[in-house]
Amino acid sequence: MTSTEKPTIALDQTEFEVLSSIRSLAPQFGVPSKRAEAYGVWVVCYRRYCKVHDRPWLWMSSVSDFMDFLDTRSEVSDPERNRALDGIMFYLADVRKAEDEENDKEKMKPSRVPSSTRSLFGQLLLRCDIQLTQAMQLRATDVKLGDSTVTVHDRESDESQVIEVPASLRSGLKKHLDRLRDRTDTDDPYLFGHRGPEDEQEEELDEPDPERTTELATLIMQTFDEEDAPDRPEAN
């Protein structure tokens, strides 16, 4: 007889805090509760992947590796894979940025700029492989369309790095800058910031089944536990 018992996995304190942050801040970004639940379980799954493989989870190279890993899992459909990327980017960019702004309101003021995680922002970071904390500091003046470059600043070292924008993203970046200037009166706005109510139509229309997503992500995390080294330190 086939067992109908659903797979379960124990969460640590940080994972509970991640889920709590996503649930509490989702309404601020117009993310429905069901989607927030699906986002949360994928973020936890991604964090487990980084922990098991000793990779820093604030780097887009790690996100790219995780997406490649999901491509090898036949049970993960394309829509579910896209939802996983949305969830990871929602947490790493929007949720973490909102928490930073709450703790440091003077240094980071929110802007009402769309930040669709399956379009320009996610693709730019995946292809350029820069740290998320640096990417969230990009401003409009950091983009040089004529040279097809963006200048990335490191606030801690005070150093800058010029990165070439891939050809496939140049048209999208120009459109994003035009839209950015139309929607804000700030002289030098952040390139990627918070969505406003006028941008909610950019969200996906189909709502996920959180129970199915949780079961799928849990099964994948169980495979991590099987290969996890017991004394491996957690990646930050």
DAHU-V143820 format. One record per residue. N is the residue number from 0. PSI is psi in whole degrees, 0 to 359 (999 if undefined). OMEGA is omega in radians with two decimals (* if undefined). D_CENTER is the distance of its C-alpha to the mean C-alpha in Angstrom with 1 decimal. Layout:
BEGIN
N:PSI:OMEGA:D_CENTER + N:PSI:OMEGA:D_CENTER
END
This chain:
BEGIN
0:134:-3.13:40.8 + 1:133:3.13:37.1 + 2:138:3.11:35.2 + 3:7:-3.13:33.1 + 4:132:-3.10:31.5 + 5:144:3.13:27.7 + 6:142:3.11:25.7 + 7:159:3.10:24.6 + 8:140:-3.11:22.9 + 9:139:3.11:23.3 + 10:144:3.06:20.4 + 11:178:-3.03:20.7 + 12:319:3.14:20.5 + 13:321:3.13:17.1 + 14:322:3.05:15.7 + 15:319:-3.14:17.7 + 16:322:3.09:16.4 + 17:311:3.13:12.7 + 18:319:-3.14:14.0 + 19:318:3.13:16.2 + 20:317:-3.14:13.7 + 21:315:-3.13:11.6 + 22:317:-3.05:15.1 + 23:328:-3.08:16.6 + 24:349:-3.12:14.2 + 25:316:-3.14:13.4 + 26:329:3.14:16.8 + 27:333:-3.11:16.1 + 28:10:3.14:13.6 + 29:25:3.13:15.8 + 30:118:-3.14:13.9 + 31:157:-3.04:16.8 + 32:320:-3.14:17.5 + 33:319:3.13:17.5 + 34:323:3.12:14.1 + 35:320:3.10:12.8 + 36:317:3.12:14.8 + 37:319:3.08:13.4 + 38:315:-3.07:9.8 + 39:314:-3.09:11.3 + 40:327:3.10:13.2 + 41:326:3.08:10.6 + 42:318:3.10:8.6 + 43:318:3.12:12.2 + 44:317:3.12:13.1 + 45:318:3.12:10.5 + 46:318:3.10:11.8 + 47:319:3.13:15.2 + 48:314:-3.13:14.8 + 49:322:3.14:14.1 + 50:314:-3.11:17.0 + 51:323:-3.09:19.3 + 52:11:3.04:18.9 + 53:53:-3.13:18.9 + 54:144:3.13:15.8 + 55:129:-3.01:13.7 + 56:3:3.07:10.3 + 57:9:3.13:9.2 + 58:139:-3.12:10.1 + 59:339:3.06:8.8 + 60:325:3.10:12.1 + 61:320:3.08:11.2 + 62:316:3.13:8.3 + 63:318:3.11:11.0 + 64:319:-3.14:13.6 + 65:320:3.10:12.0 + 66:320:3.08:11.8 + 67:321:3.11:15.3 + 68:316:3.13:16.3 + 69:330:3.09:15.5 + 70:335:-3.12:17.6 + 71:351:-3.11:20.4 + 72:107:-3.06:20.3 + 73:336:-3.11:22.6 + 74:351:3.13:22.0 + 75:111:-3.13:18.4 + 76:165:3.11:18.9 + 77:315:3.10:17.1 + 78:323:-3.14:15.9 + 79:323:3.09:14.7 + 80:316:3.11:12.9 + 81:323:3.11:11.2 + 82:323:3.08:10.5 + 83:315:3.12:8.9 + 84:317:3.09:6.4 + 85:314:-3.10:6.1 + 86:316:3.14:6.0 + 87:314:-3.13:3.7 + 88:325:3.10:0.9 + 89:316:3.14:4.4 + 90:308:-3.04:5.3 + 91:325:-3.10:4.5 + 92:293:-3.02:5.3 + 93:308:-3.06:7.5 + 94:311:-3.13:8.9 + 95:323:3.12:9.5 + 96:319:3.12:10.8 + 97:321:3.10:13.0 + 98:320:3.10:14.3 + 99:318:-3.13:15.2 + 100:326:3.12:17.0 + 101:325:-3.13:18.8 + 102:340:-3.07:20.1 + 103:68:-3.01:20.9 + 104:334:-3.09:21.6 + 105:327:-3.06:24.0 + 106:329:-3.08:21.7 + 107:107:3.13:18.7 + 108:133:-3.09:19.7 + 109:147:3.05:17.4 + 110:150:-3.08:17.8 + 111:70:-3.08:17.8 + 112:134:-3.14:15.8 + 113:144:3.12:13.8 + 114:59:-3.13:10.1 + 115:121:-3.00:9.8 + 116:349:3.11:6.6 + 117:7:3.12:9.3 + 118:239:-2.94:11.6 + 119:313:-3.04:12.2 + 120:306:-3.12:9.1 + 121:317:-3.12:7.2 + 122:322:3.11:10.8 + 123:315:-3.11:12.0 + 124:321:3.13:9.8 + 125:322:-3.08:10.6 + 126:329:-3.09:14.1 + 127:342:3.06:14.8 + 128:60:3.06:13.3 + 129:162:-3.08:13.1 + 130:141:-3.08:11.7 + 131:320:-3.12:8.8 + 132:329:3.07:11.5 + 133:319:-3.12:13.7 + 134:324:-3.13:11.6 + 135:349:3.10:11.2 + 136:357:-3.14:15.0 + 137:136:3.08:15.8 + 138:167:-3.09:18.5 + 139:322:-3.11:20.4 + 140:349:3.09:23.3 + 141:348:-3.12:21.2 + 142:127:3.08:21.2 + 143:94:-3.07:24.5 + 144:324:-3.14:24.9 + 145:325:3.14:28.3 + 146:353:-3.08:27.2 + 147:47:-3.12:23.9 + 148:160:2.94:22.2 + 149:145:3.12:19.8 + 150:121:-3.11:20.8 + 151:130:-3.10:18.3 + 152:140:3.05:19.8 + 153:108:-3.06:19.8 + 154:330:-3.08:20.9 + 155:316:-3.09:22.4 + 156:349:-3.11:24.5 + 157:23:3.13:25.1 + 158:159:-3.14:24.7 + 159:153:3.13:23.2 + 160:130:3.11:22.1 + 161:125:-3.08:22.6 + 162:134:3.12:20.4 + 163:135:3.11:21.6 + 164:128:3.12:19.5 + 165:145:-3.09:19.9 + 166:325:-3.09:22.5 + 167:345:-3.09:20.5 + 168:355:-3.01:18.2 + 169:318:3.13:21.0 + 170:317:3.13:22.1 + 171:324:3.13:18.8 + 172:321:3.11:18.3 + 173:316:3.12:21.8 + 174:321:3.14:21.3 + 175:318:3.11:18.3 + 176:319:3.11:20.5 + 177:316:3.14:23.3 + 178:322:3.13:21.5 + 179:315:-3.12:20.1 + 180:332:3.12:23.8 + 181:336:-2.99:25.0 + 182:2:3.12:22.9 + 183:148:3.08:23.3 + 184:10:3.09:26.5 + 185:138:-3.10:24.9 + 186:317:-3.10:26.5 + 187:75:-3.05:23.5 + 188:159:3.01:20.3 + 189:141:-3.10:16.8 + 190:322:3.13:15.4 + 191:119:-3.12:12.1 + 192:205:-3.07:12.6 + 193:149:2.96:12.9 + 194:152:2.97:14.2 + 195:174:-3.13:17.8 + 196:328:-3.10:19.8 + 197:348:-3.09:21.0 + 198:3:-3.05:17.6 + 199:337:3.14:17.2 + 200:348:3.12:18.9 + 201:345:-3.12:16.0 + 202:156:3.13:14.3 + 203:146:-3.07:15.4 + 204:326:-3.11:18.9 + 205:135:-3.14:19.3 + 206:139:-3.10:18.4 + 207:166:2.99:17.6 + 208:101:-3.06:20.0 + 209:326:-3.12:18.4 + 210:317:3.13:21.4 + 211:317:3.13:21.1 + 212:317:3.13:17.4 + 213:317:3.13:18.2 + 214:317:-3.13:21.2 + 215:311:-3.12:19.4 + 216:325:3.13:16.7 + 217:317:3.10:19.6 + 218:321:3.12:21.8 + 219:319:3.13:19.3 + 220:329:3.09:18.9 + 221:328:3.08:22.7 + 222:330:3.07:23.0 + 223:316:-3.11:21.0 + 224:327:-3.12:23.6 + 225:330:-3.09:26.3 + 226:1:-3.07:25.4 + 227:134:3.03:24.2 + 228:130:-3.00:26.5 + 229:329:-3.07:27.9 + 230:15:-3.10:28.1 + 231:130:-3.14:24.9 + 232:155:3.13:23.2 + 233:138:3.08:19.6 + 234:138:3.14:17.1 + 235:999:*:15.6
END
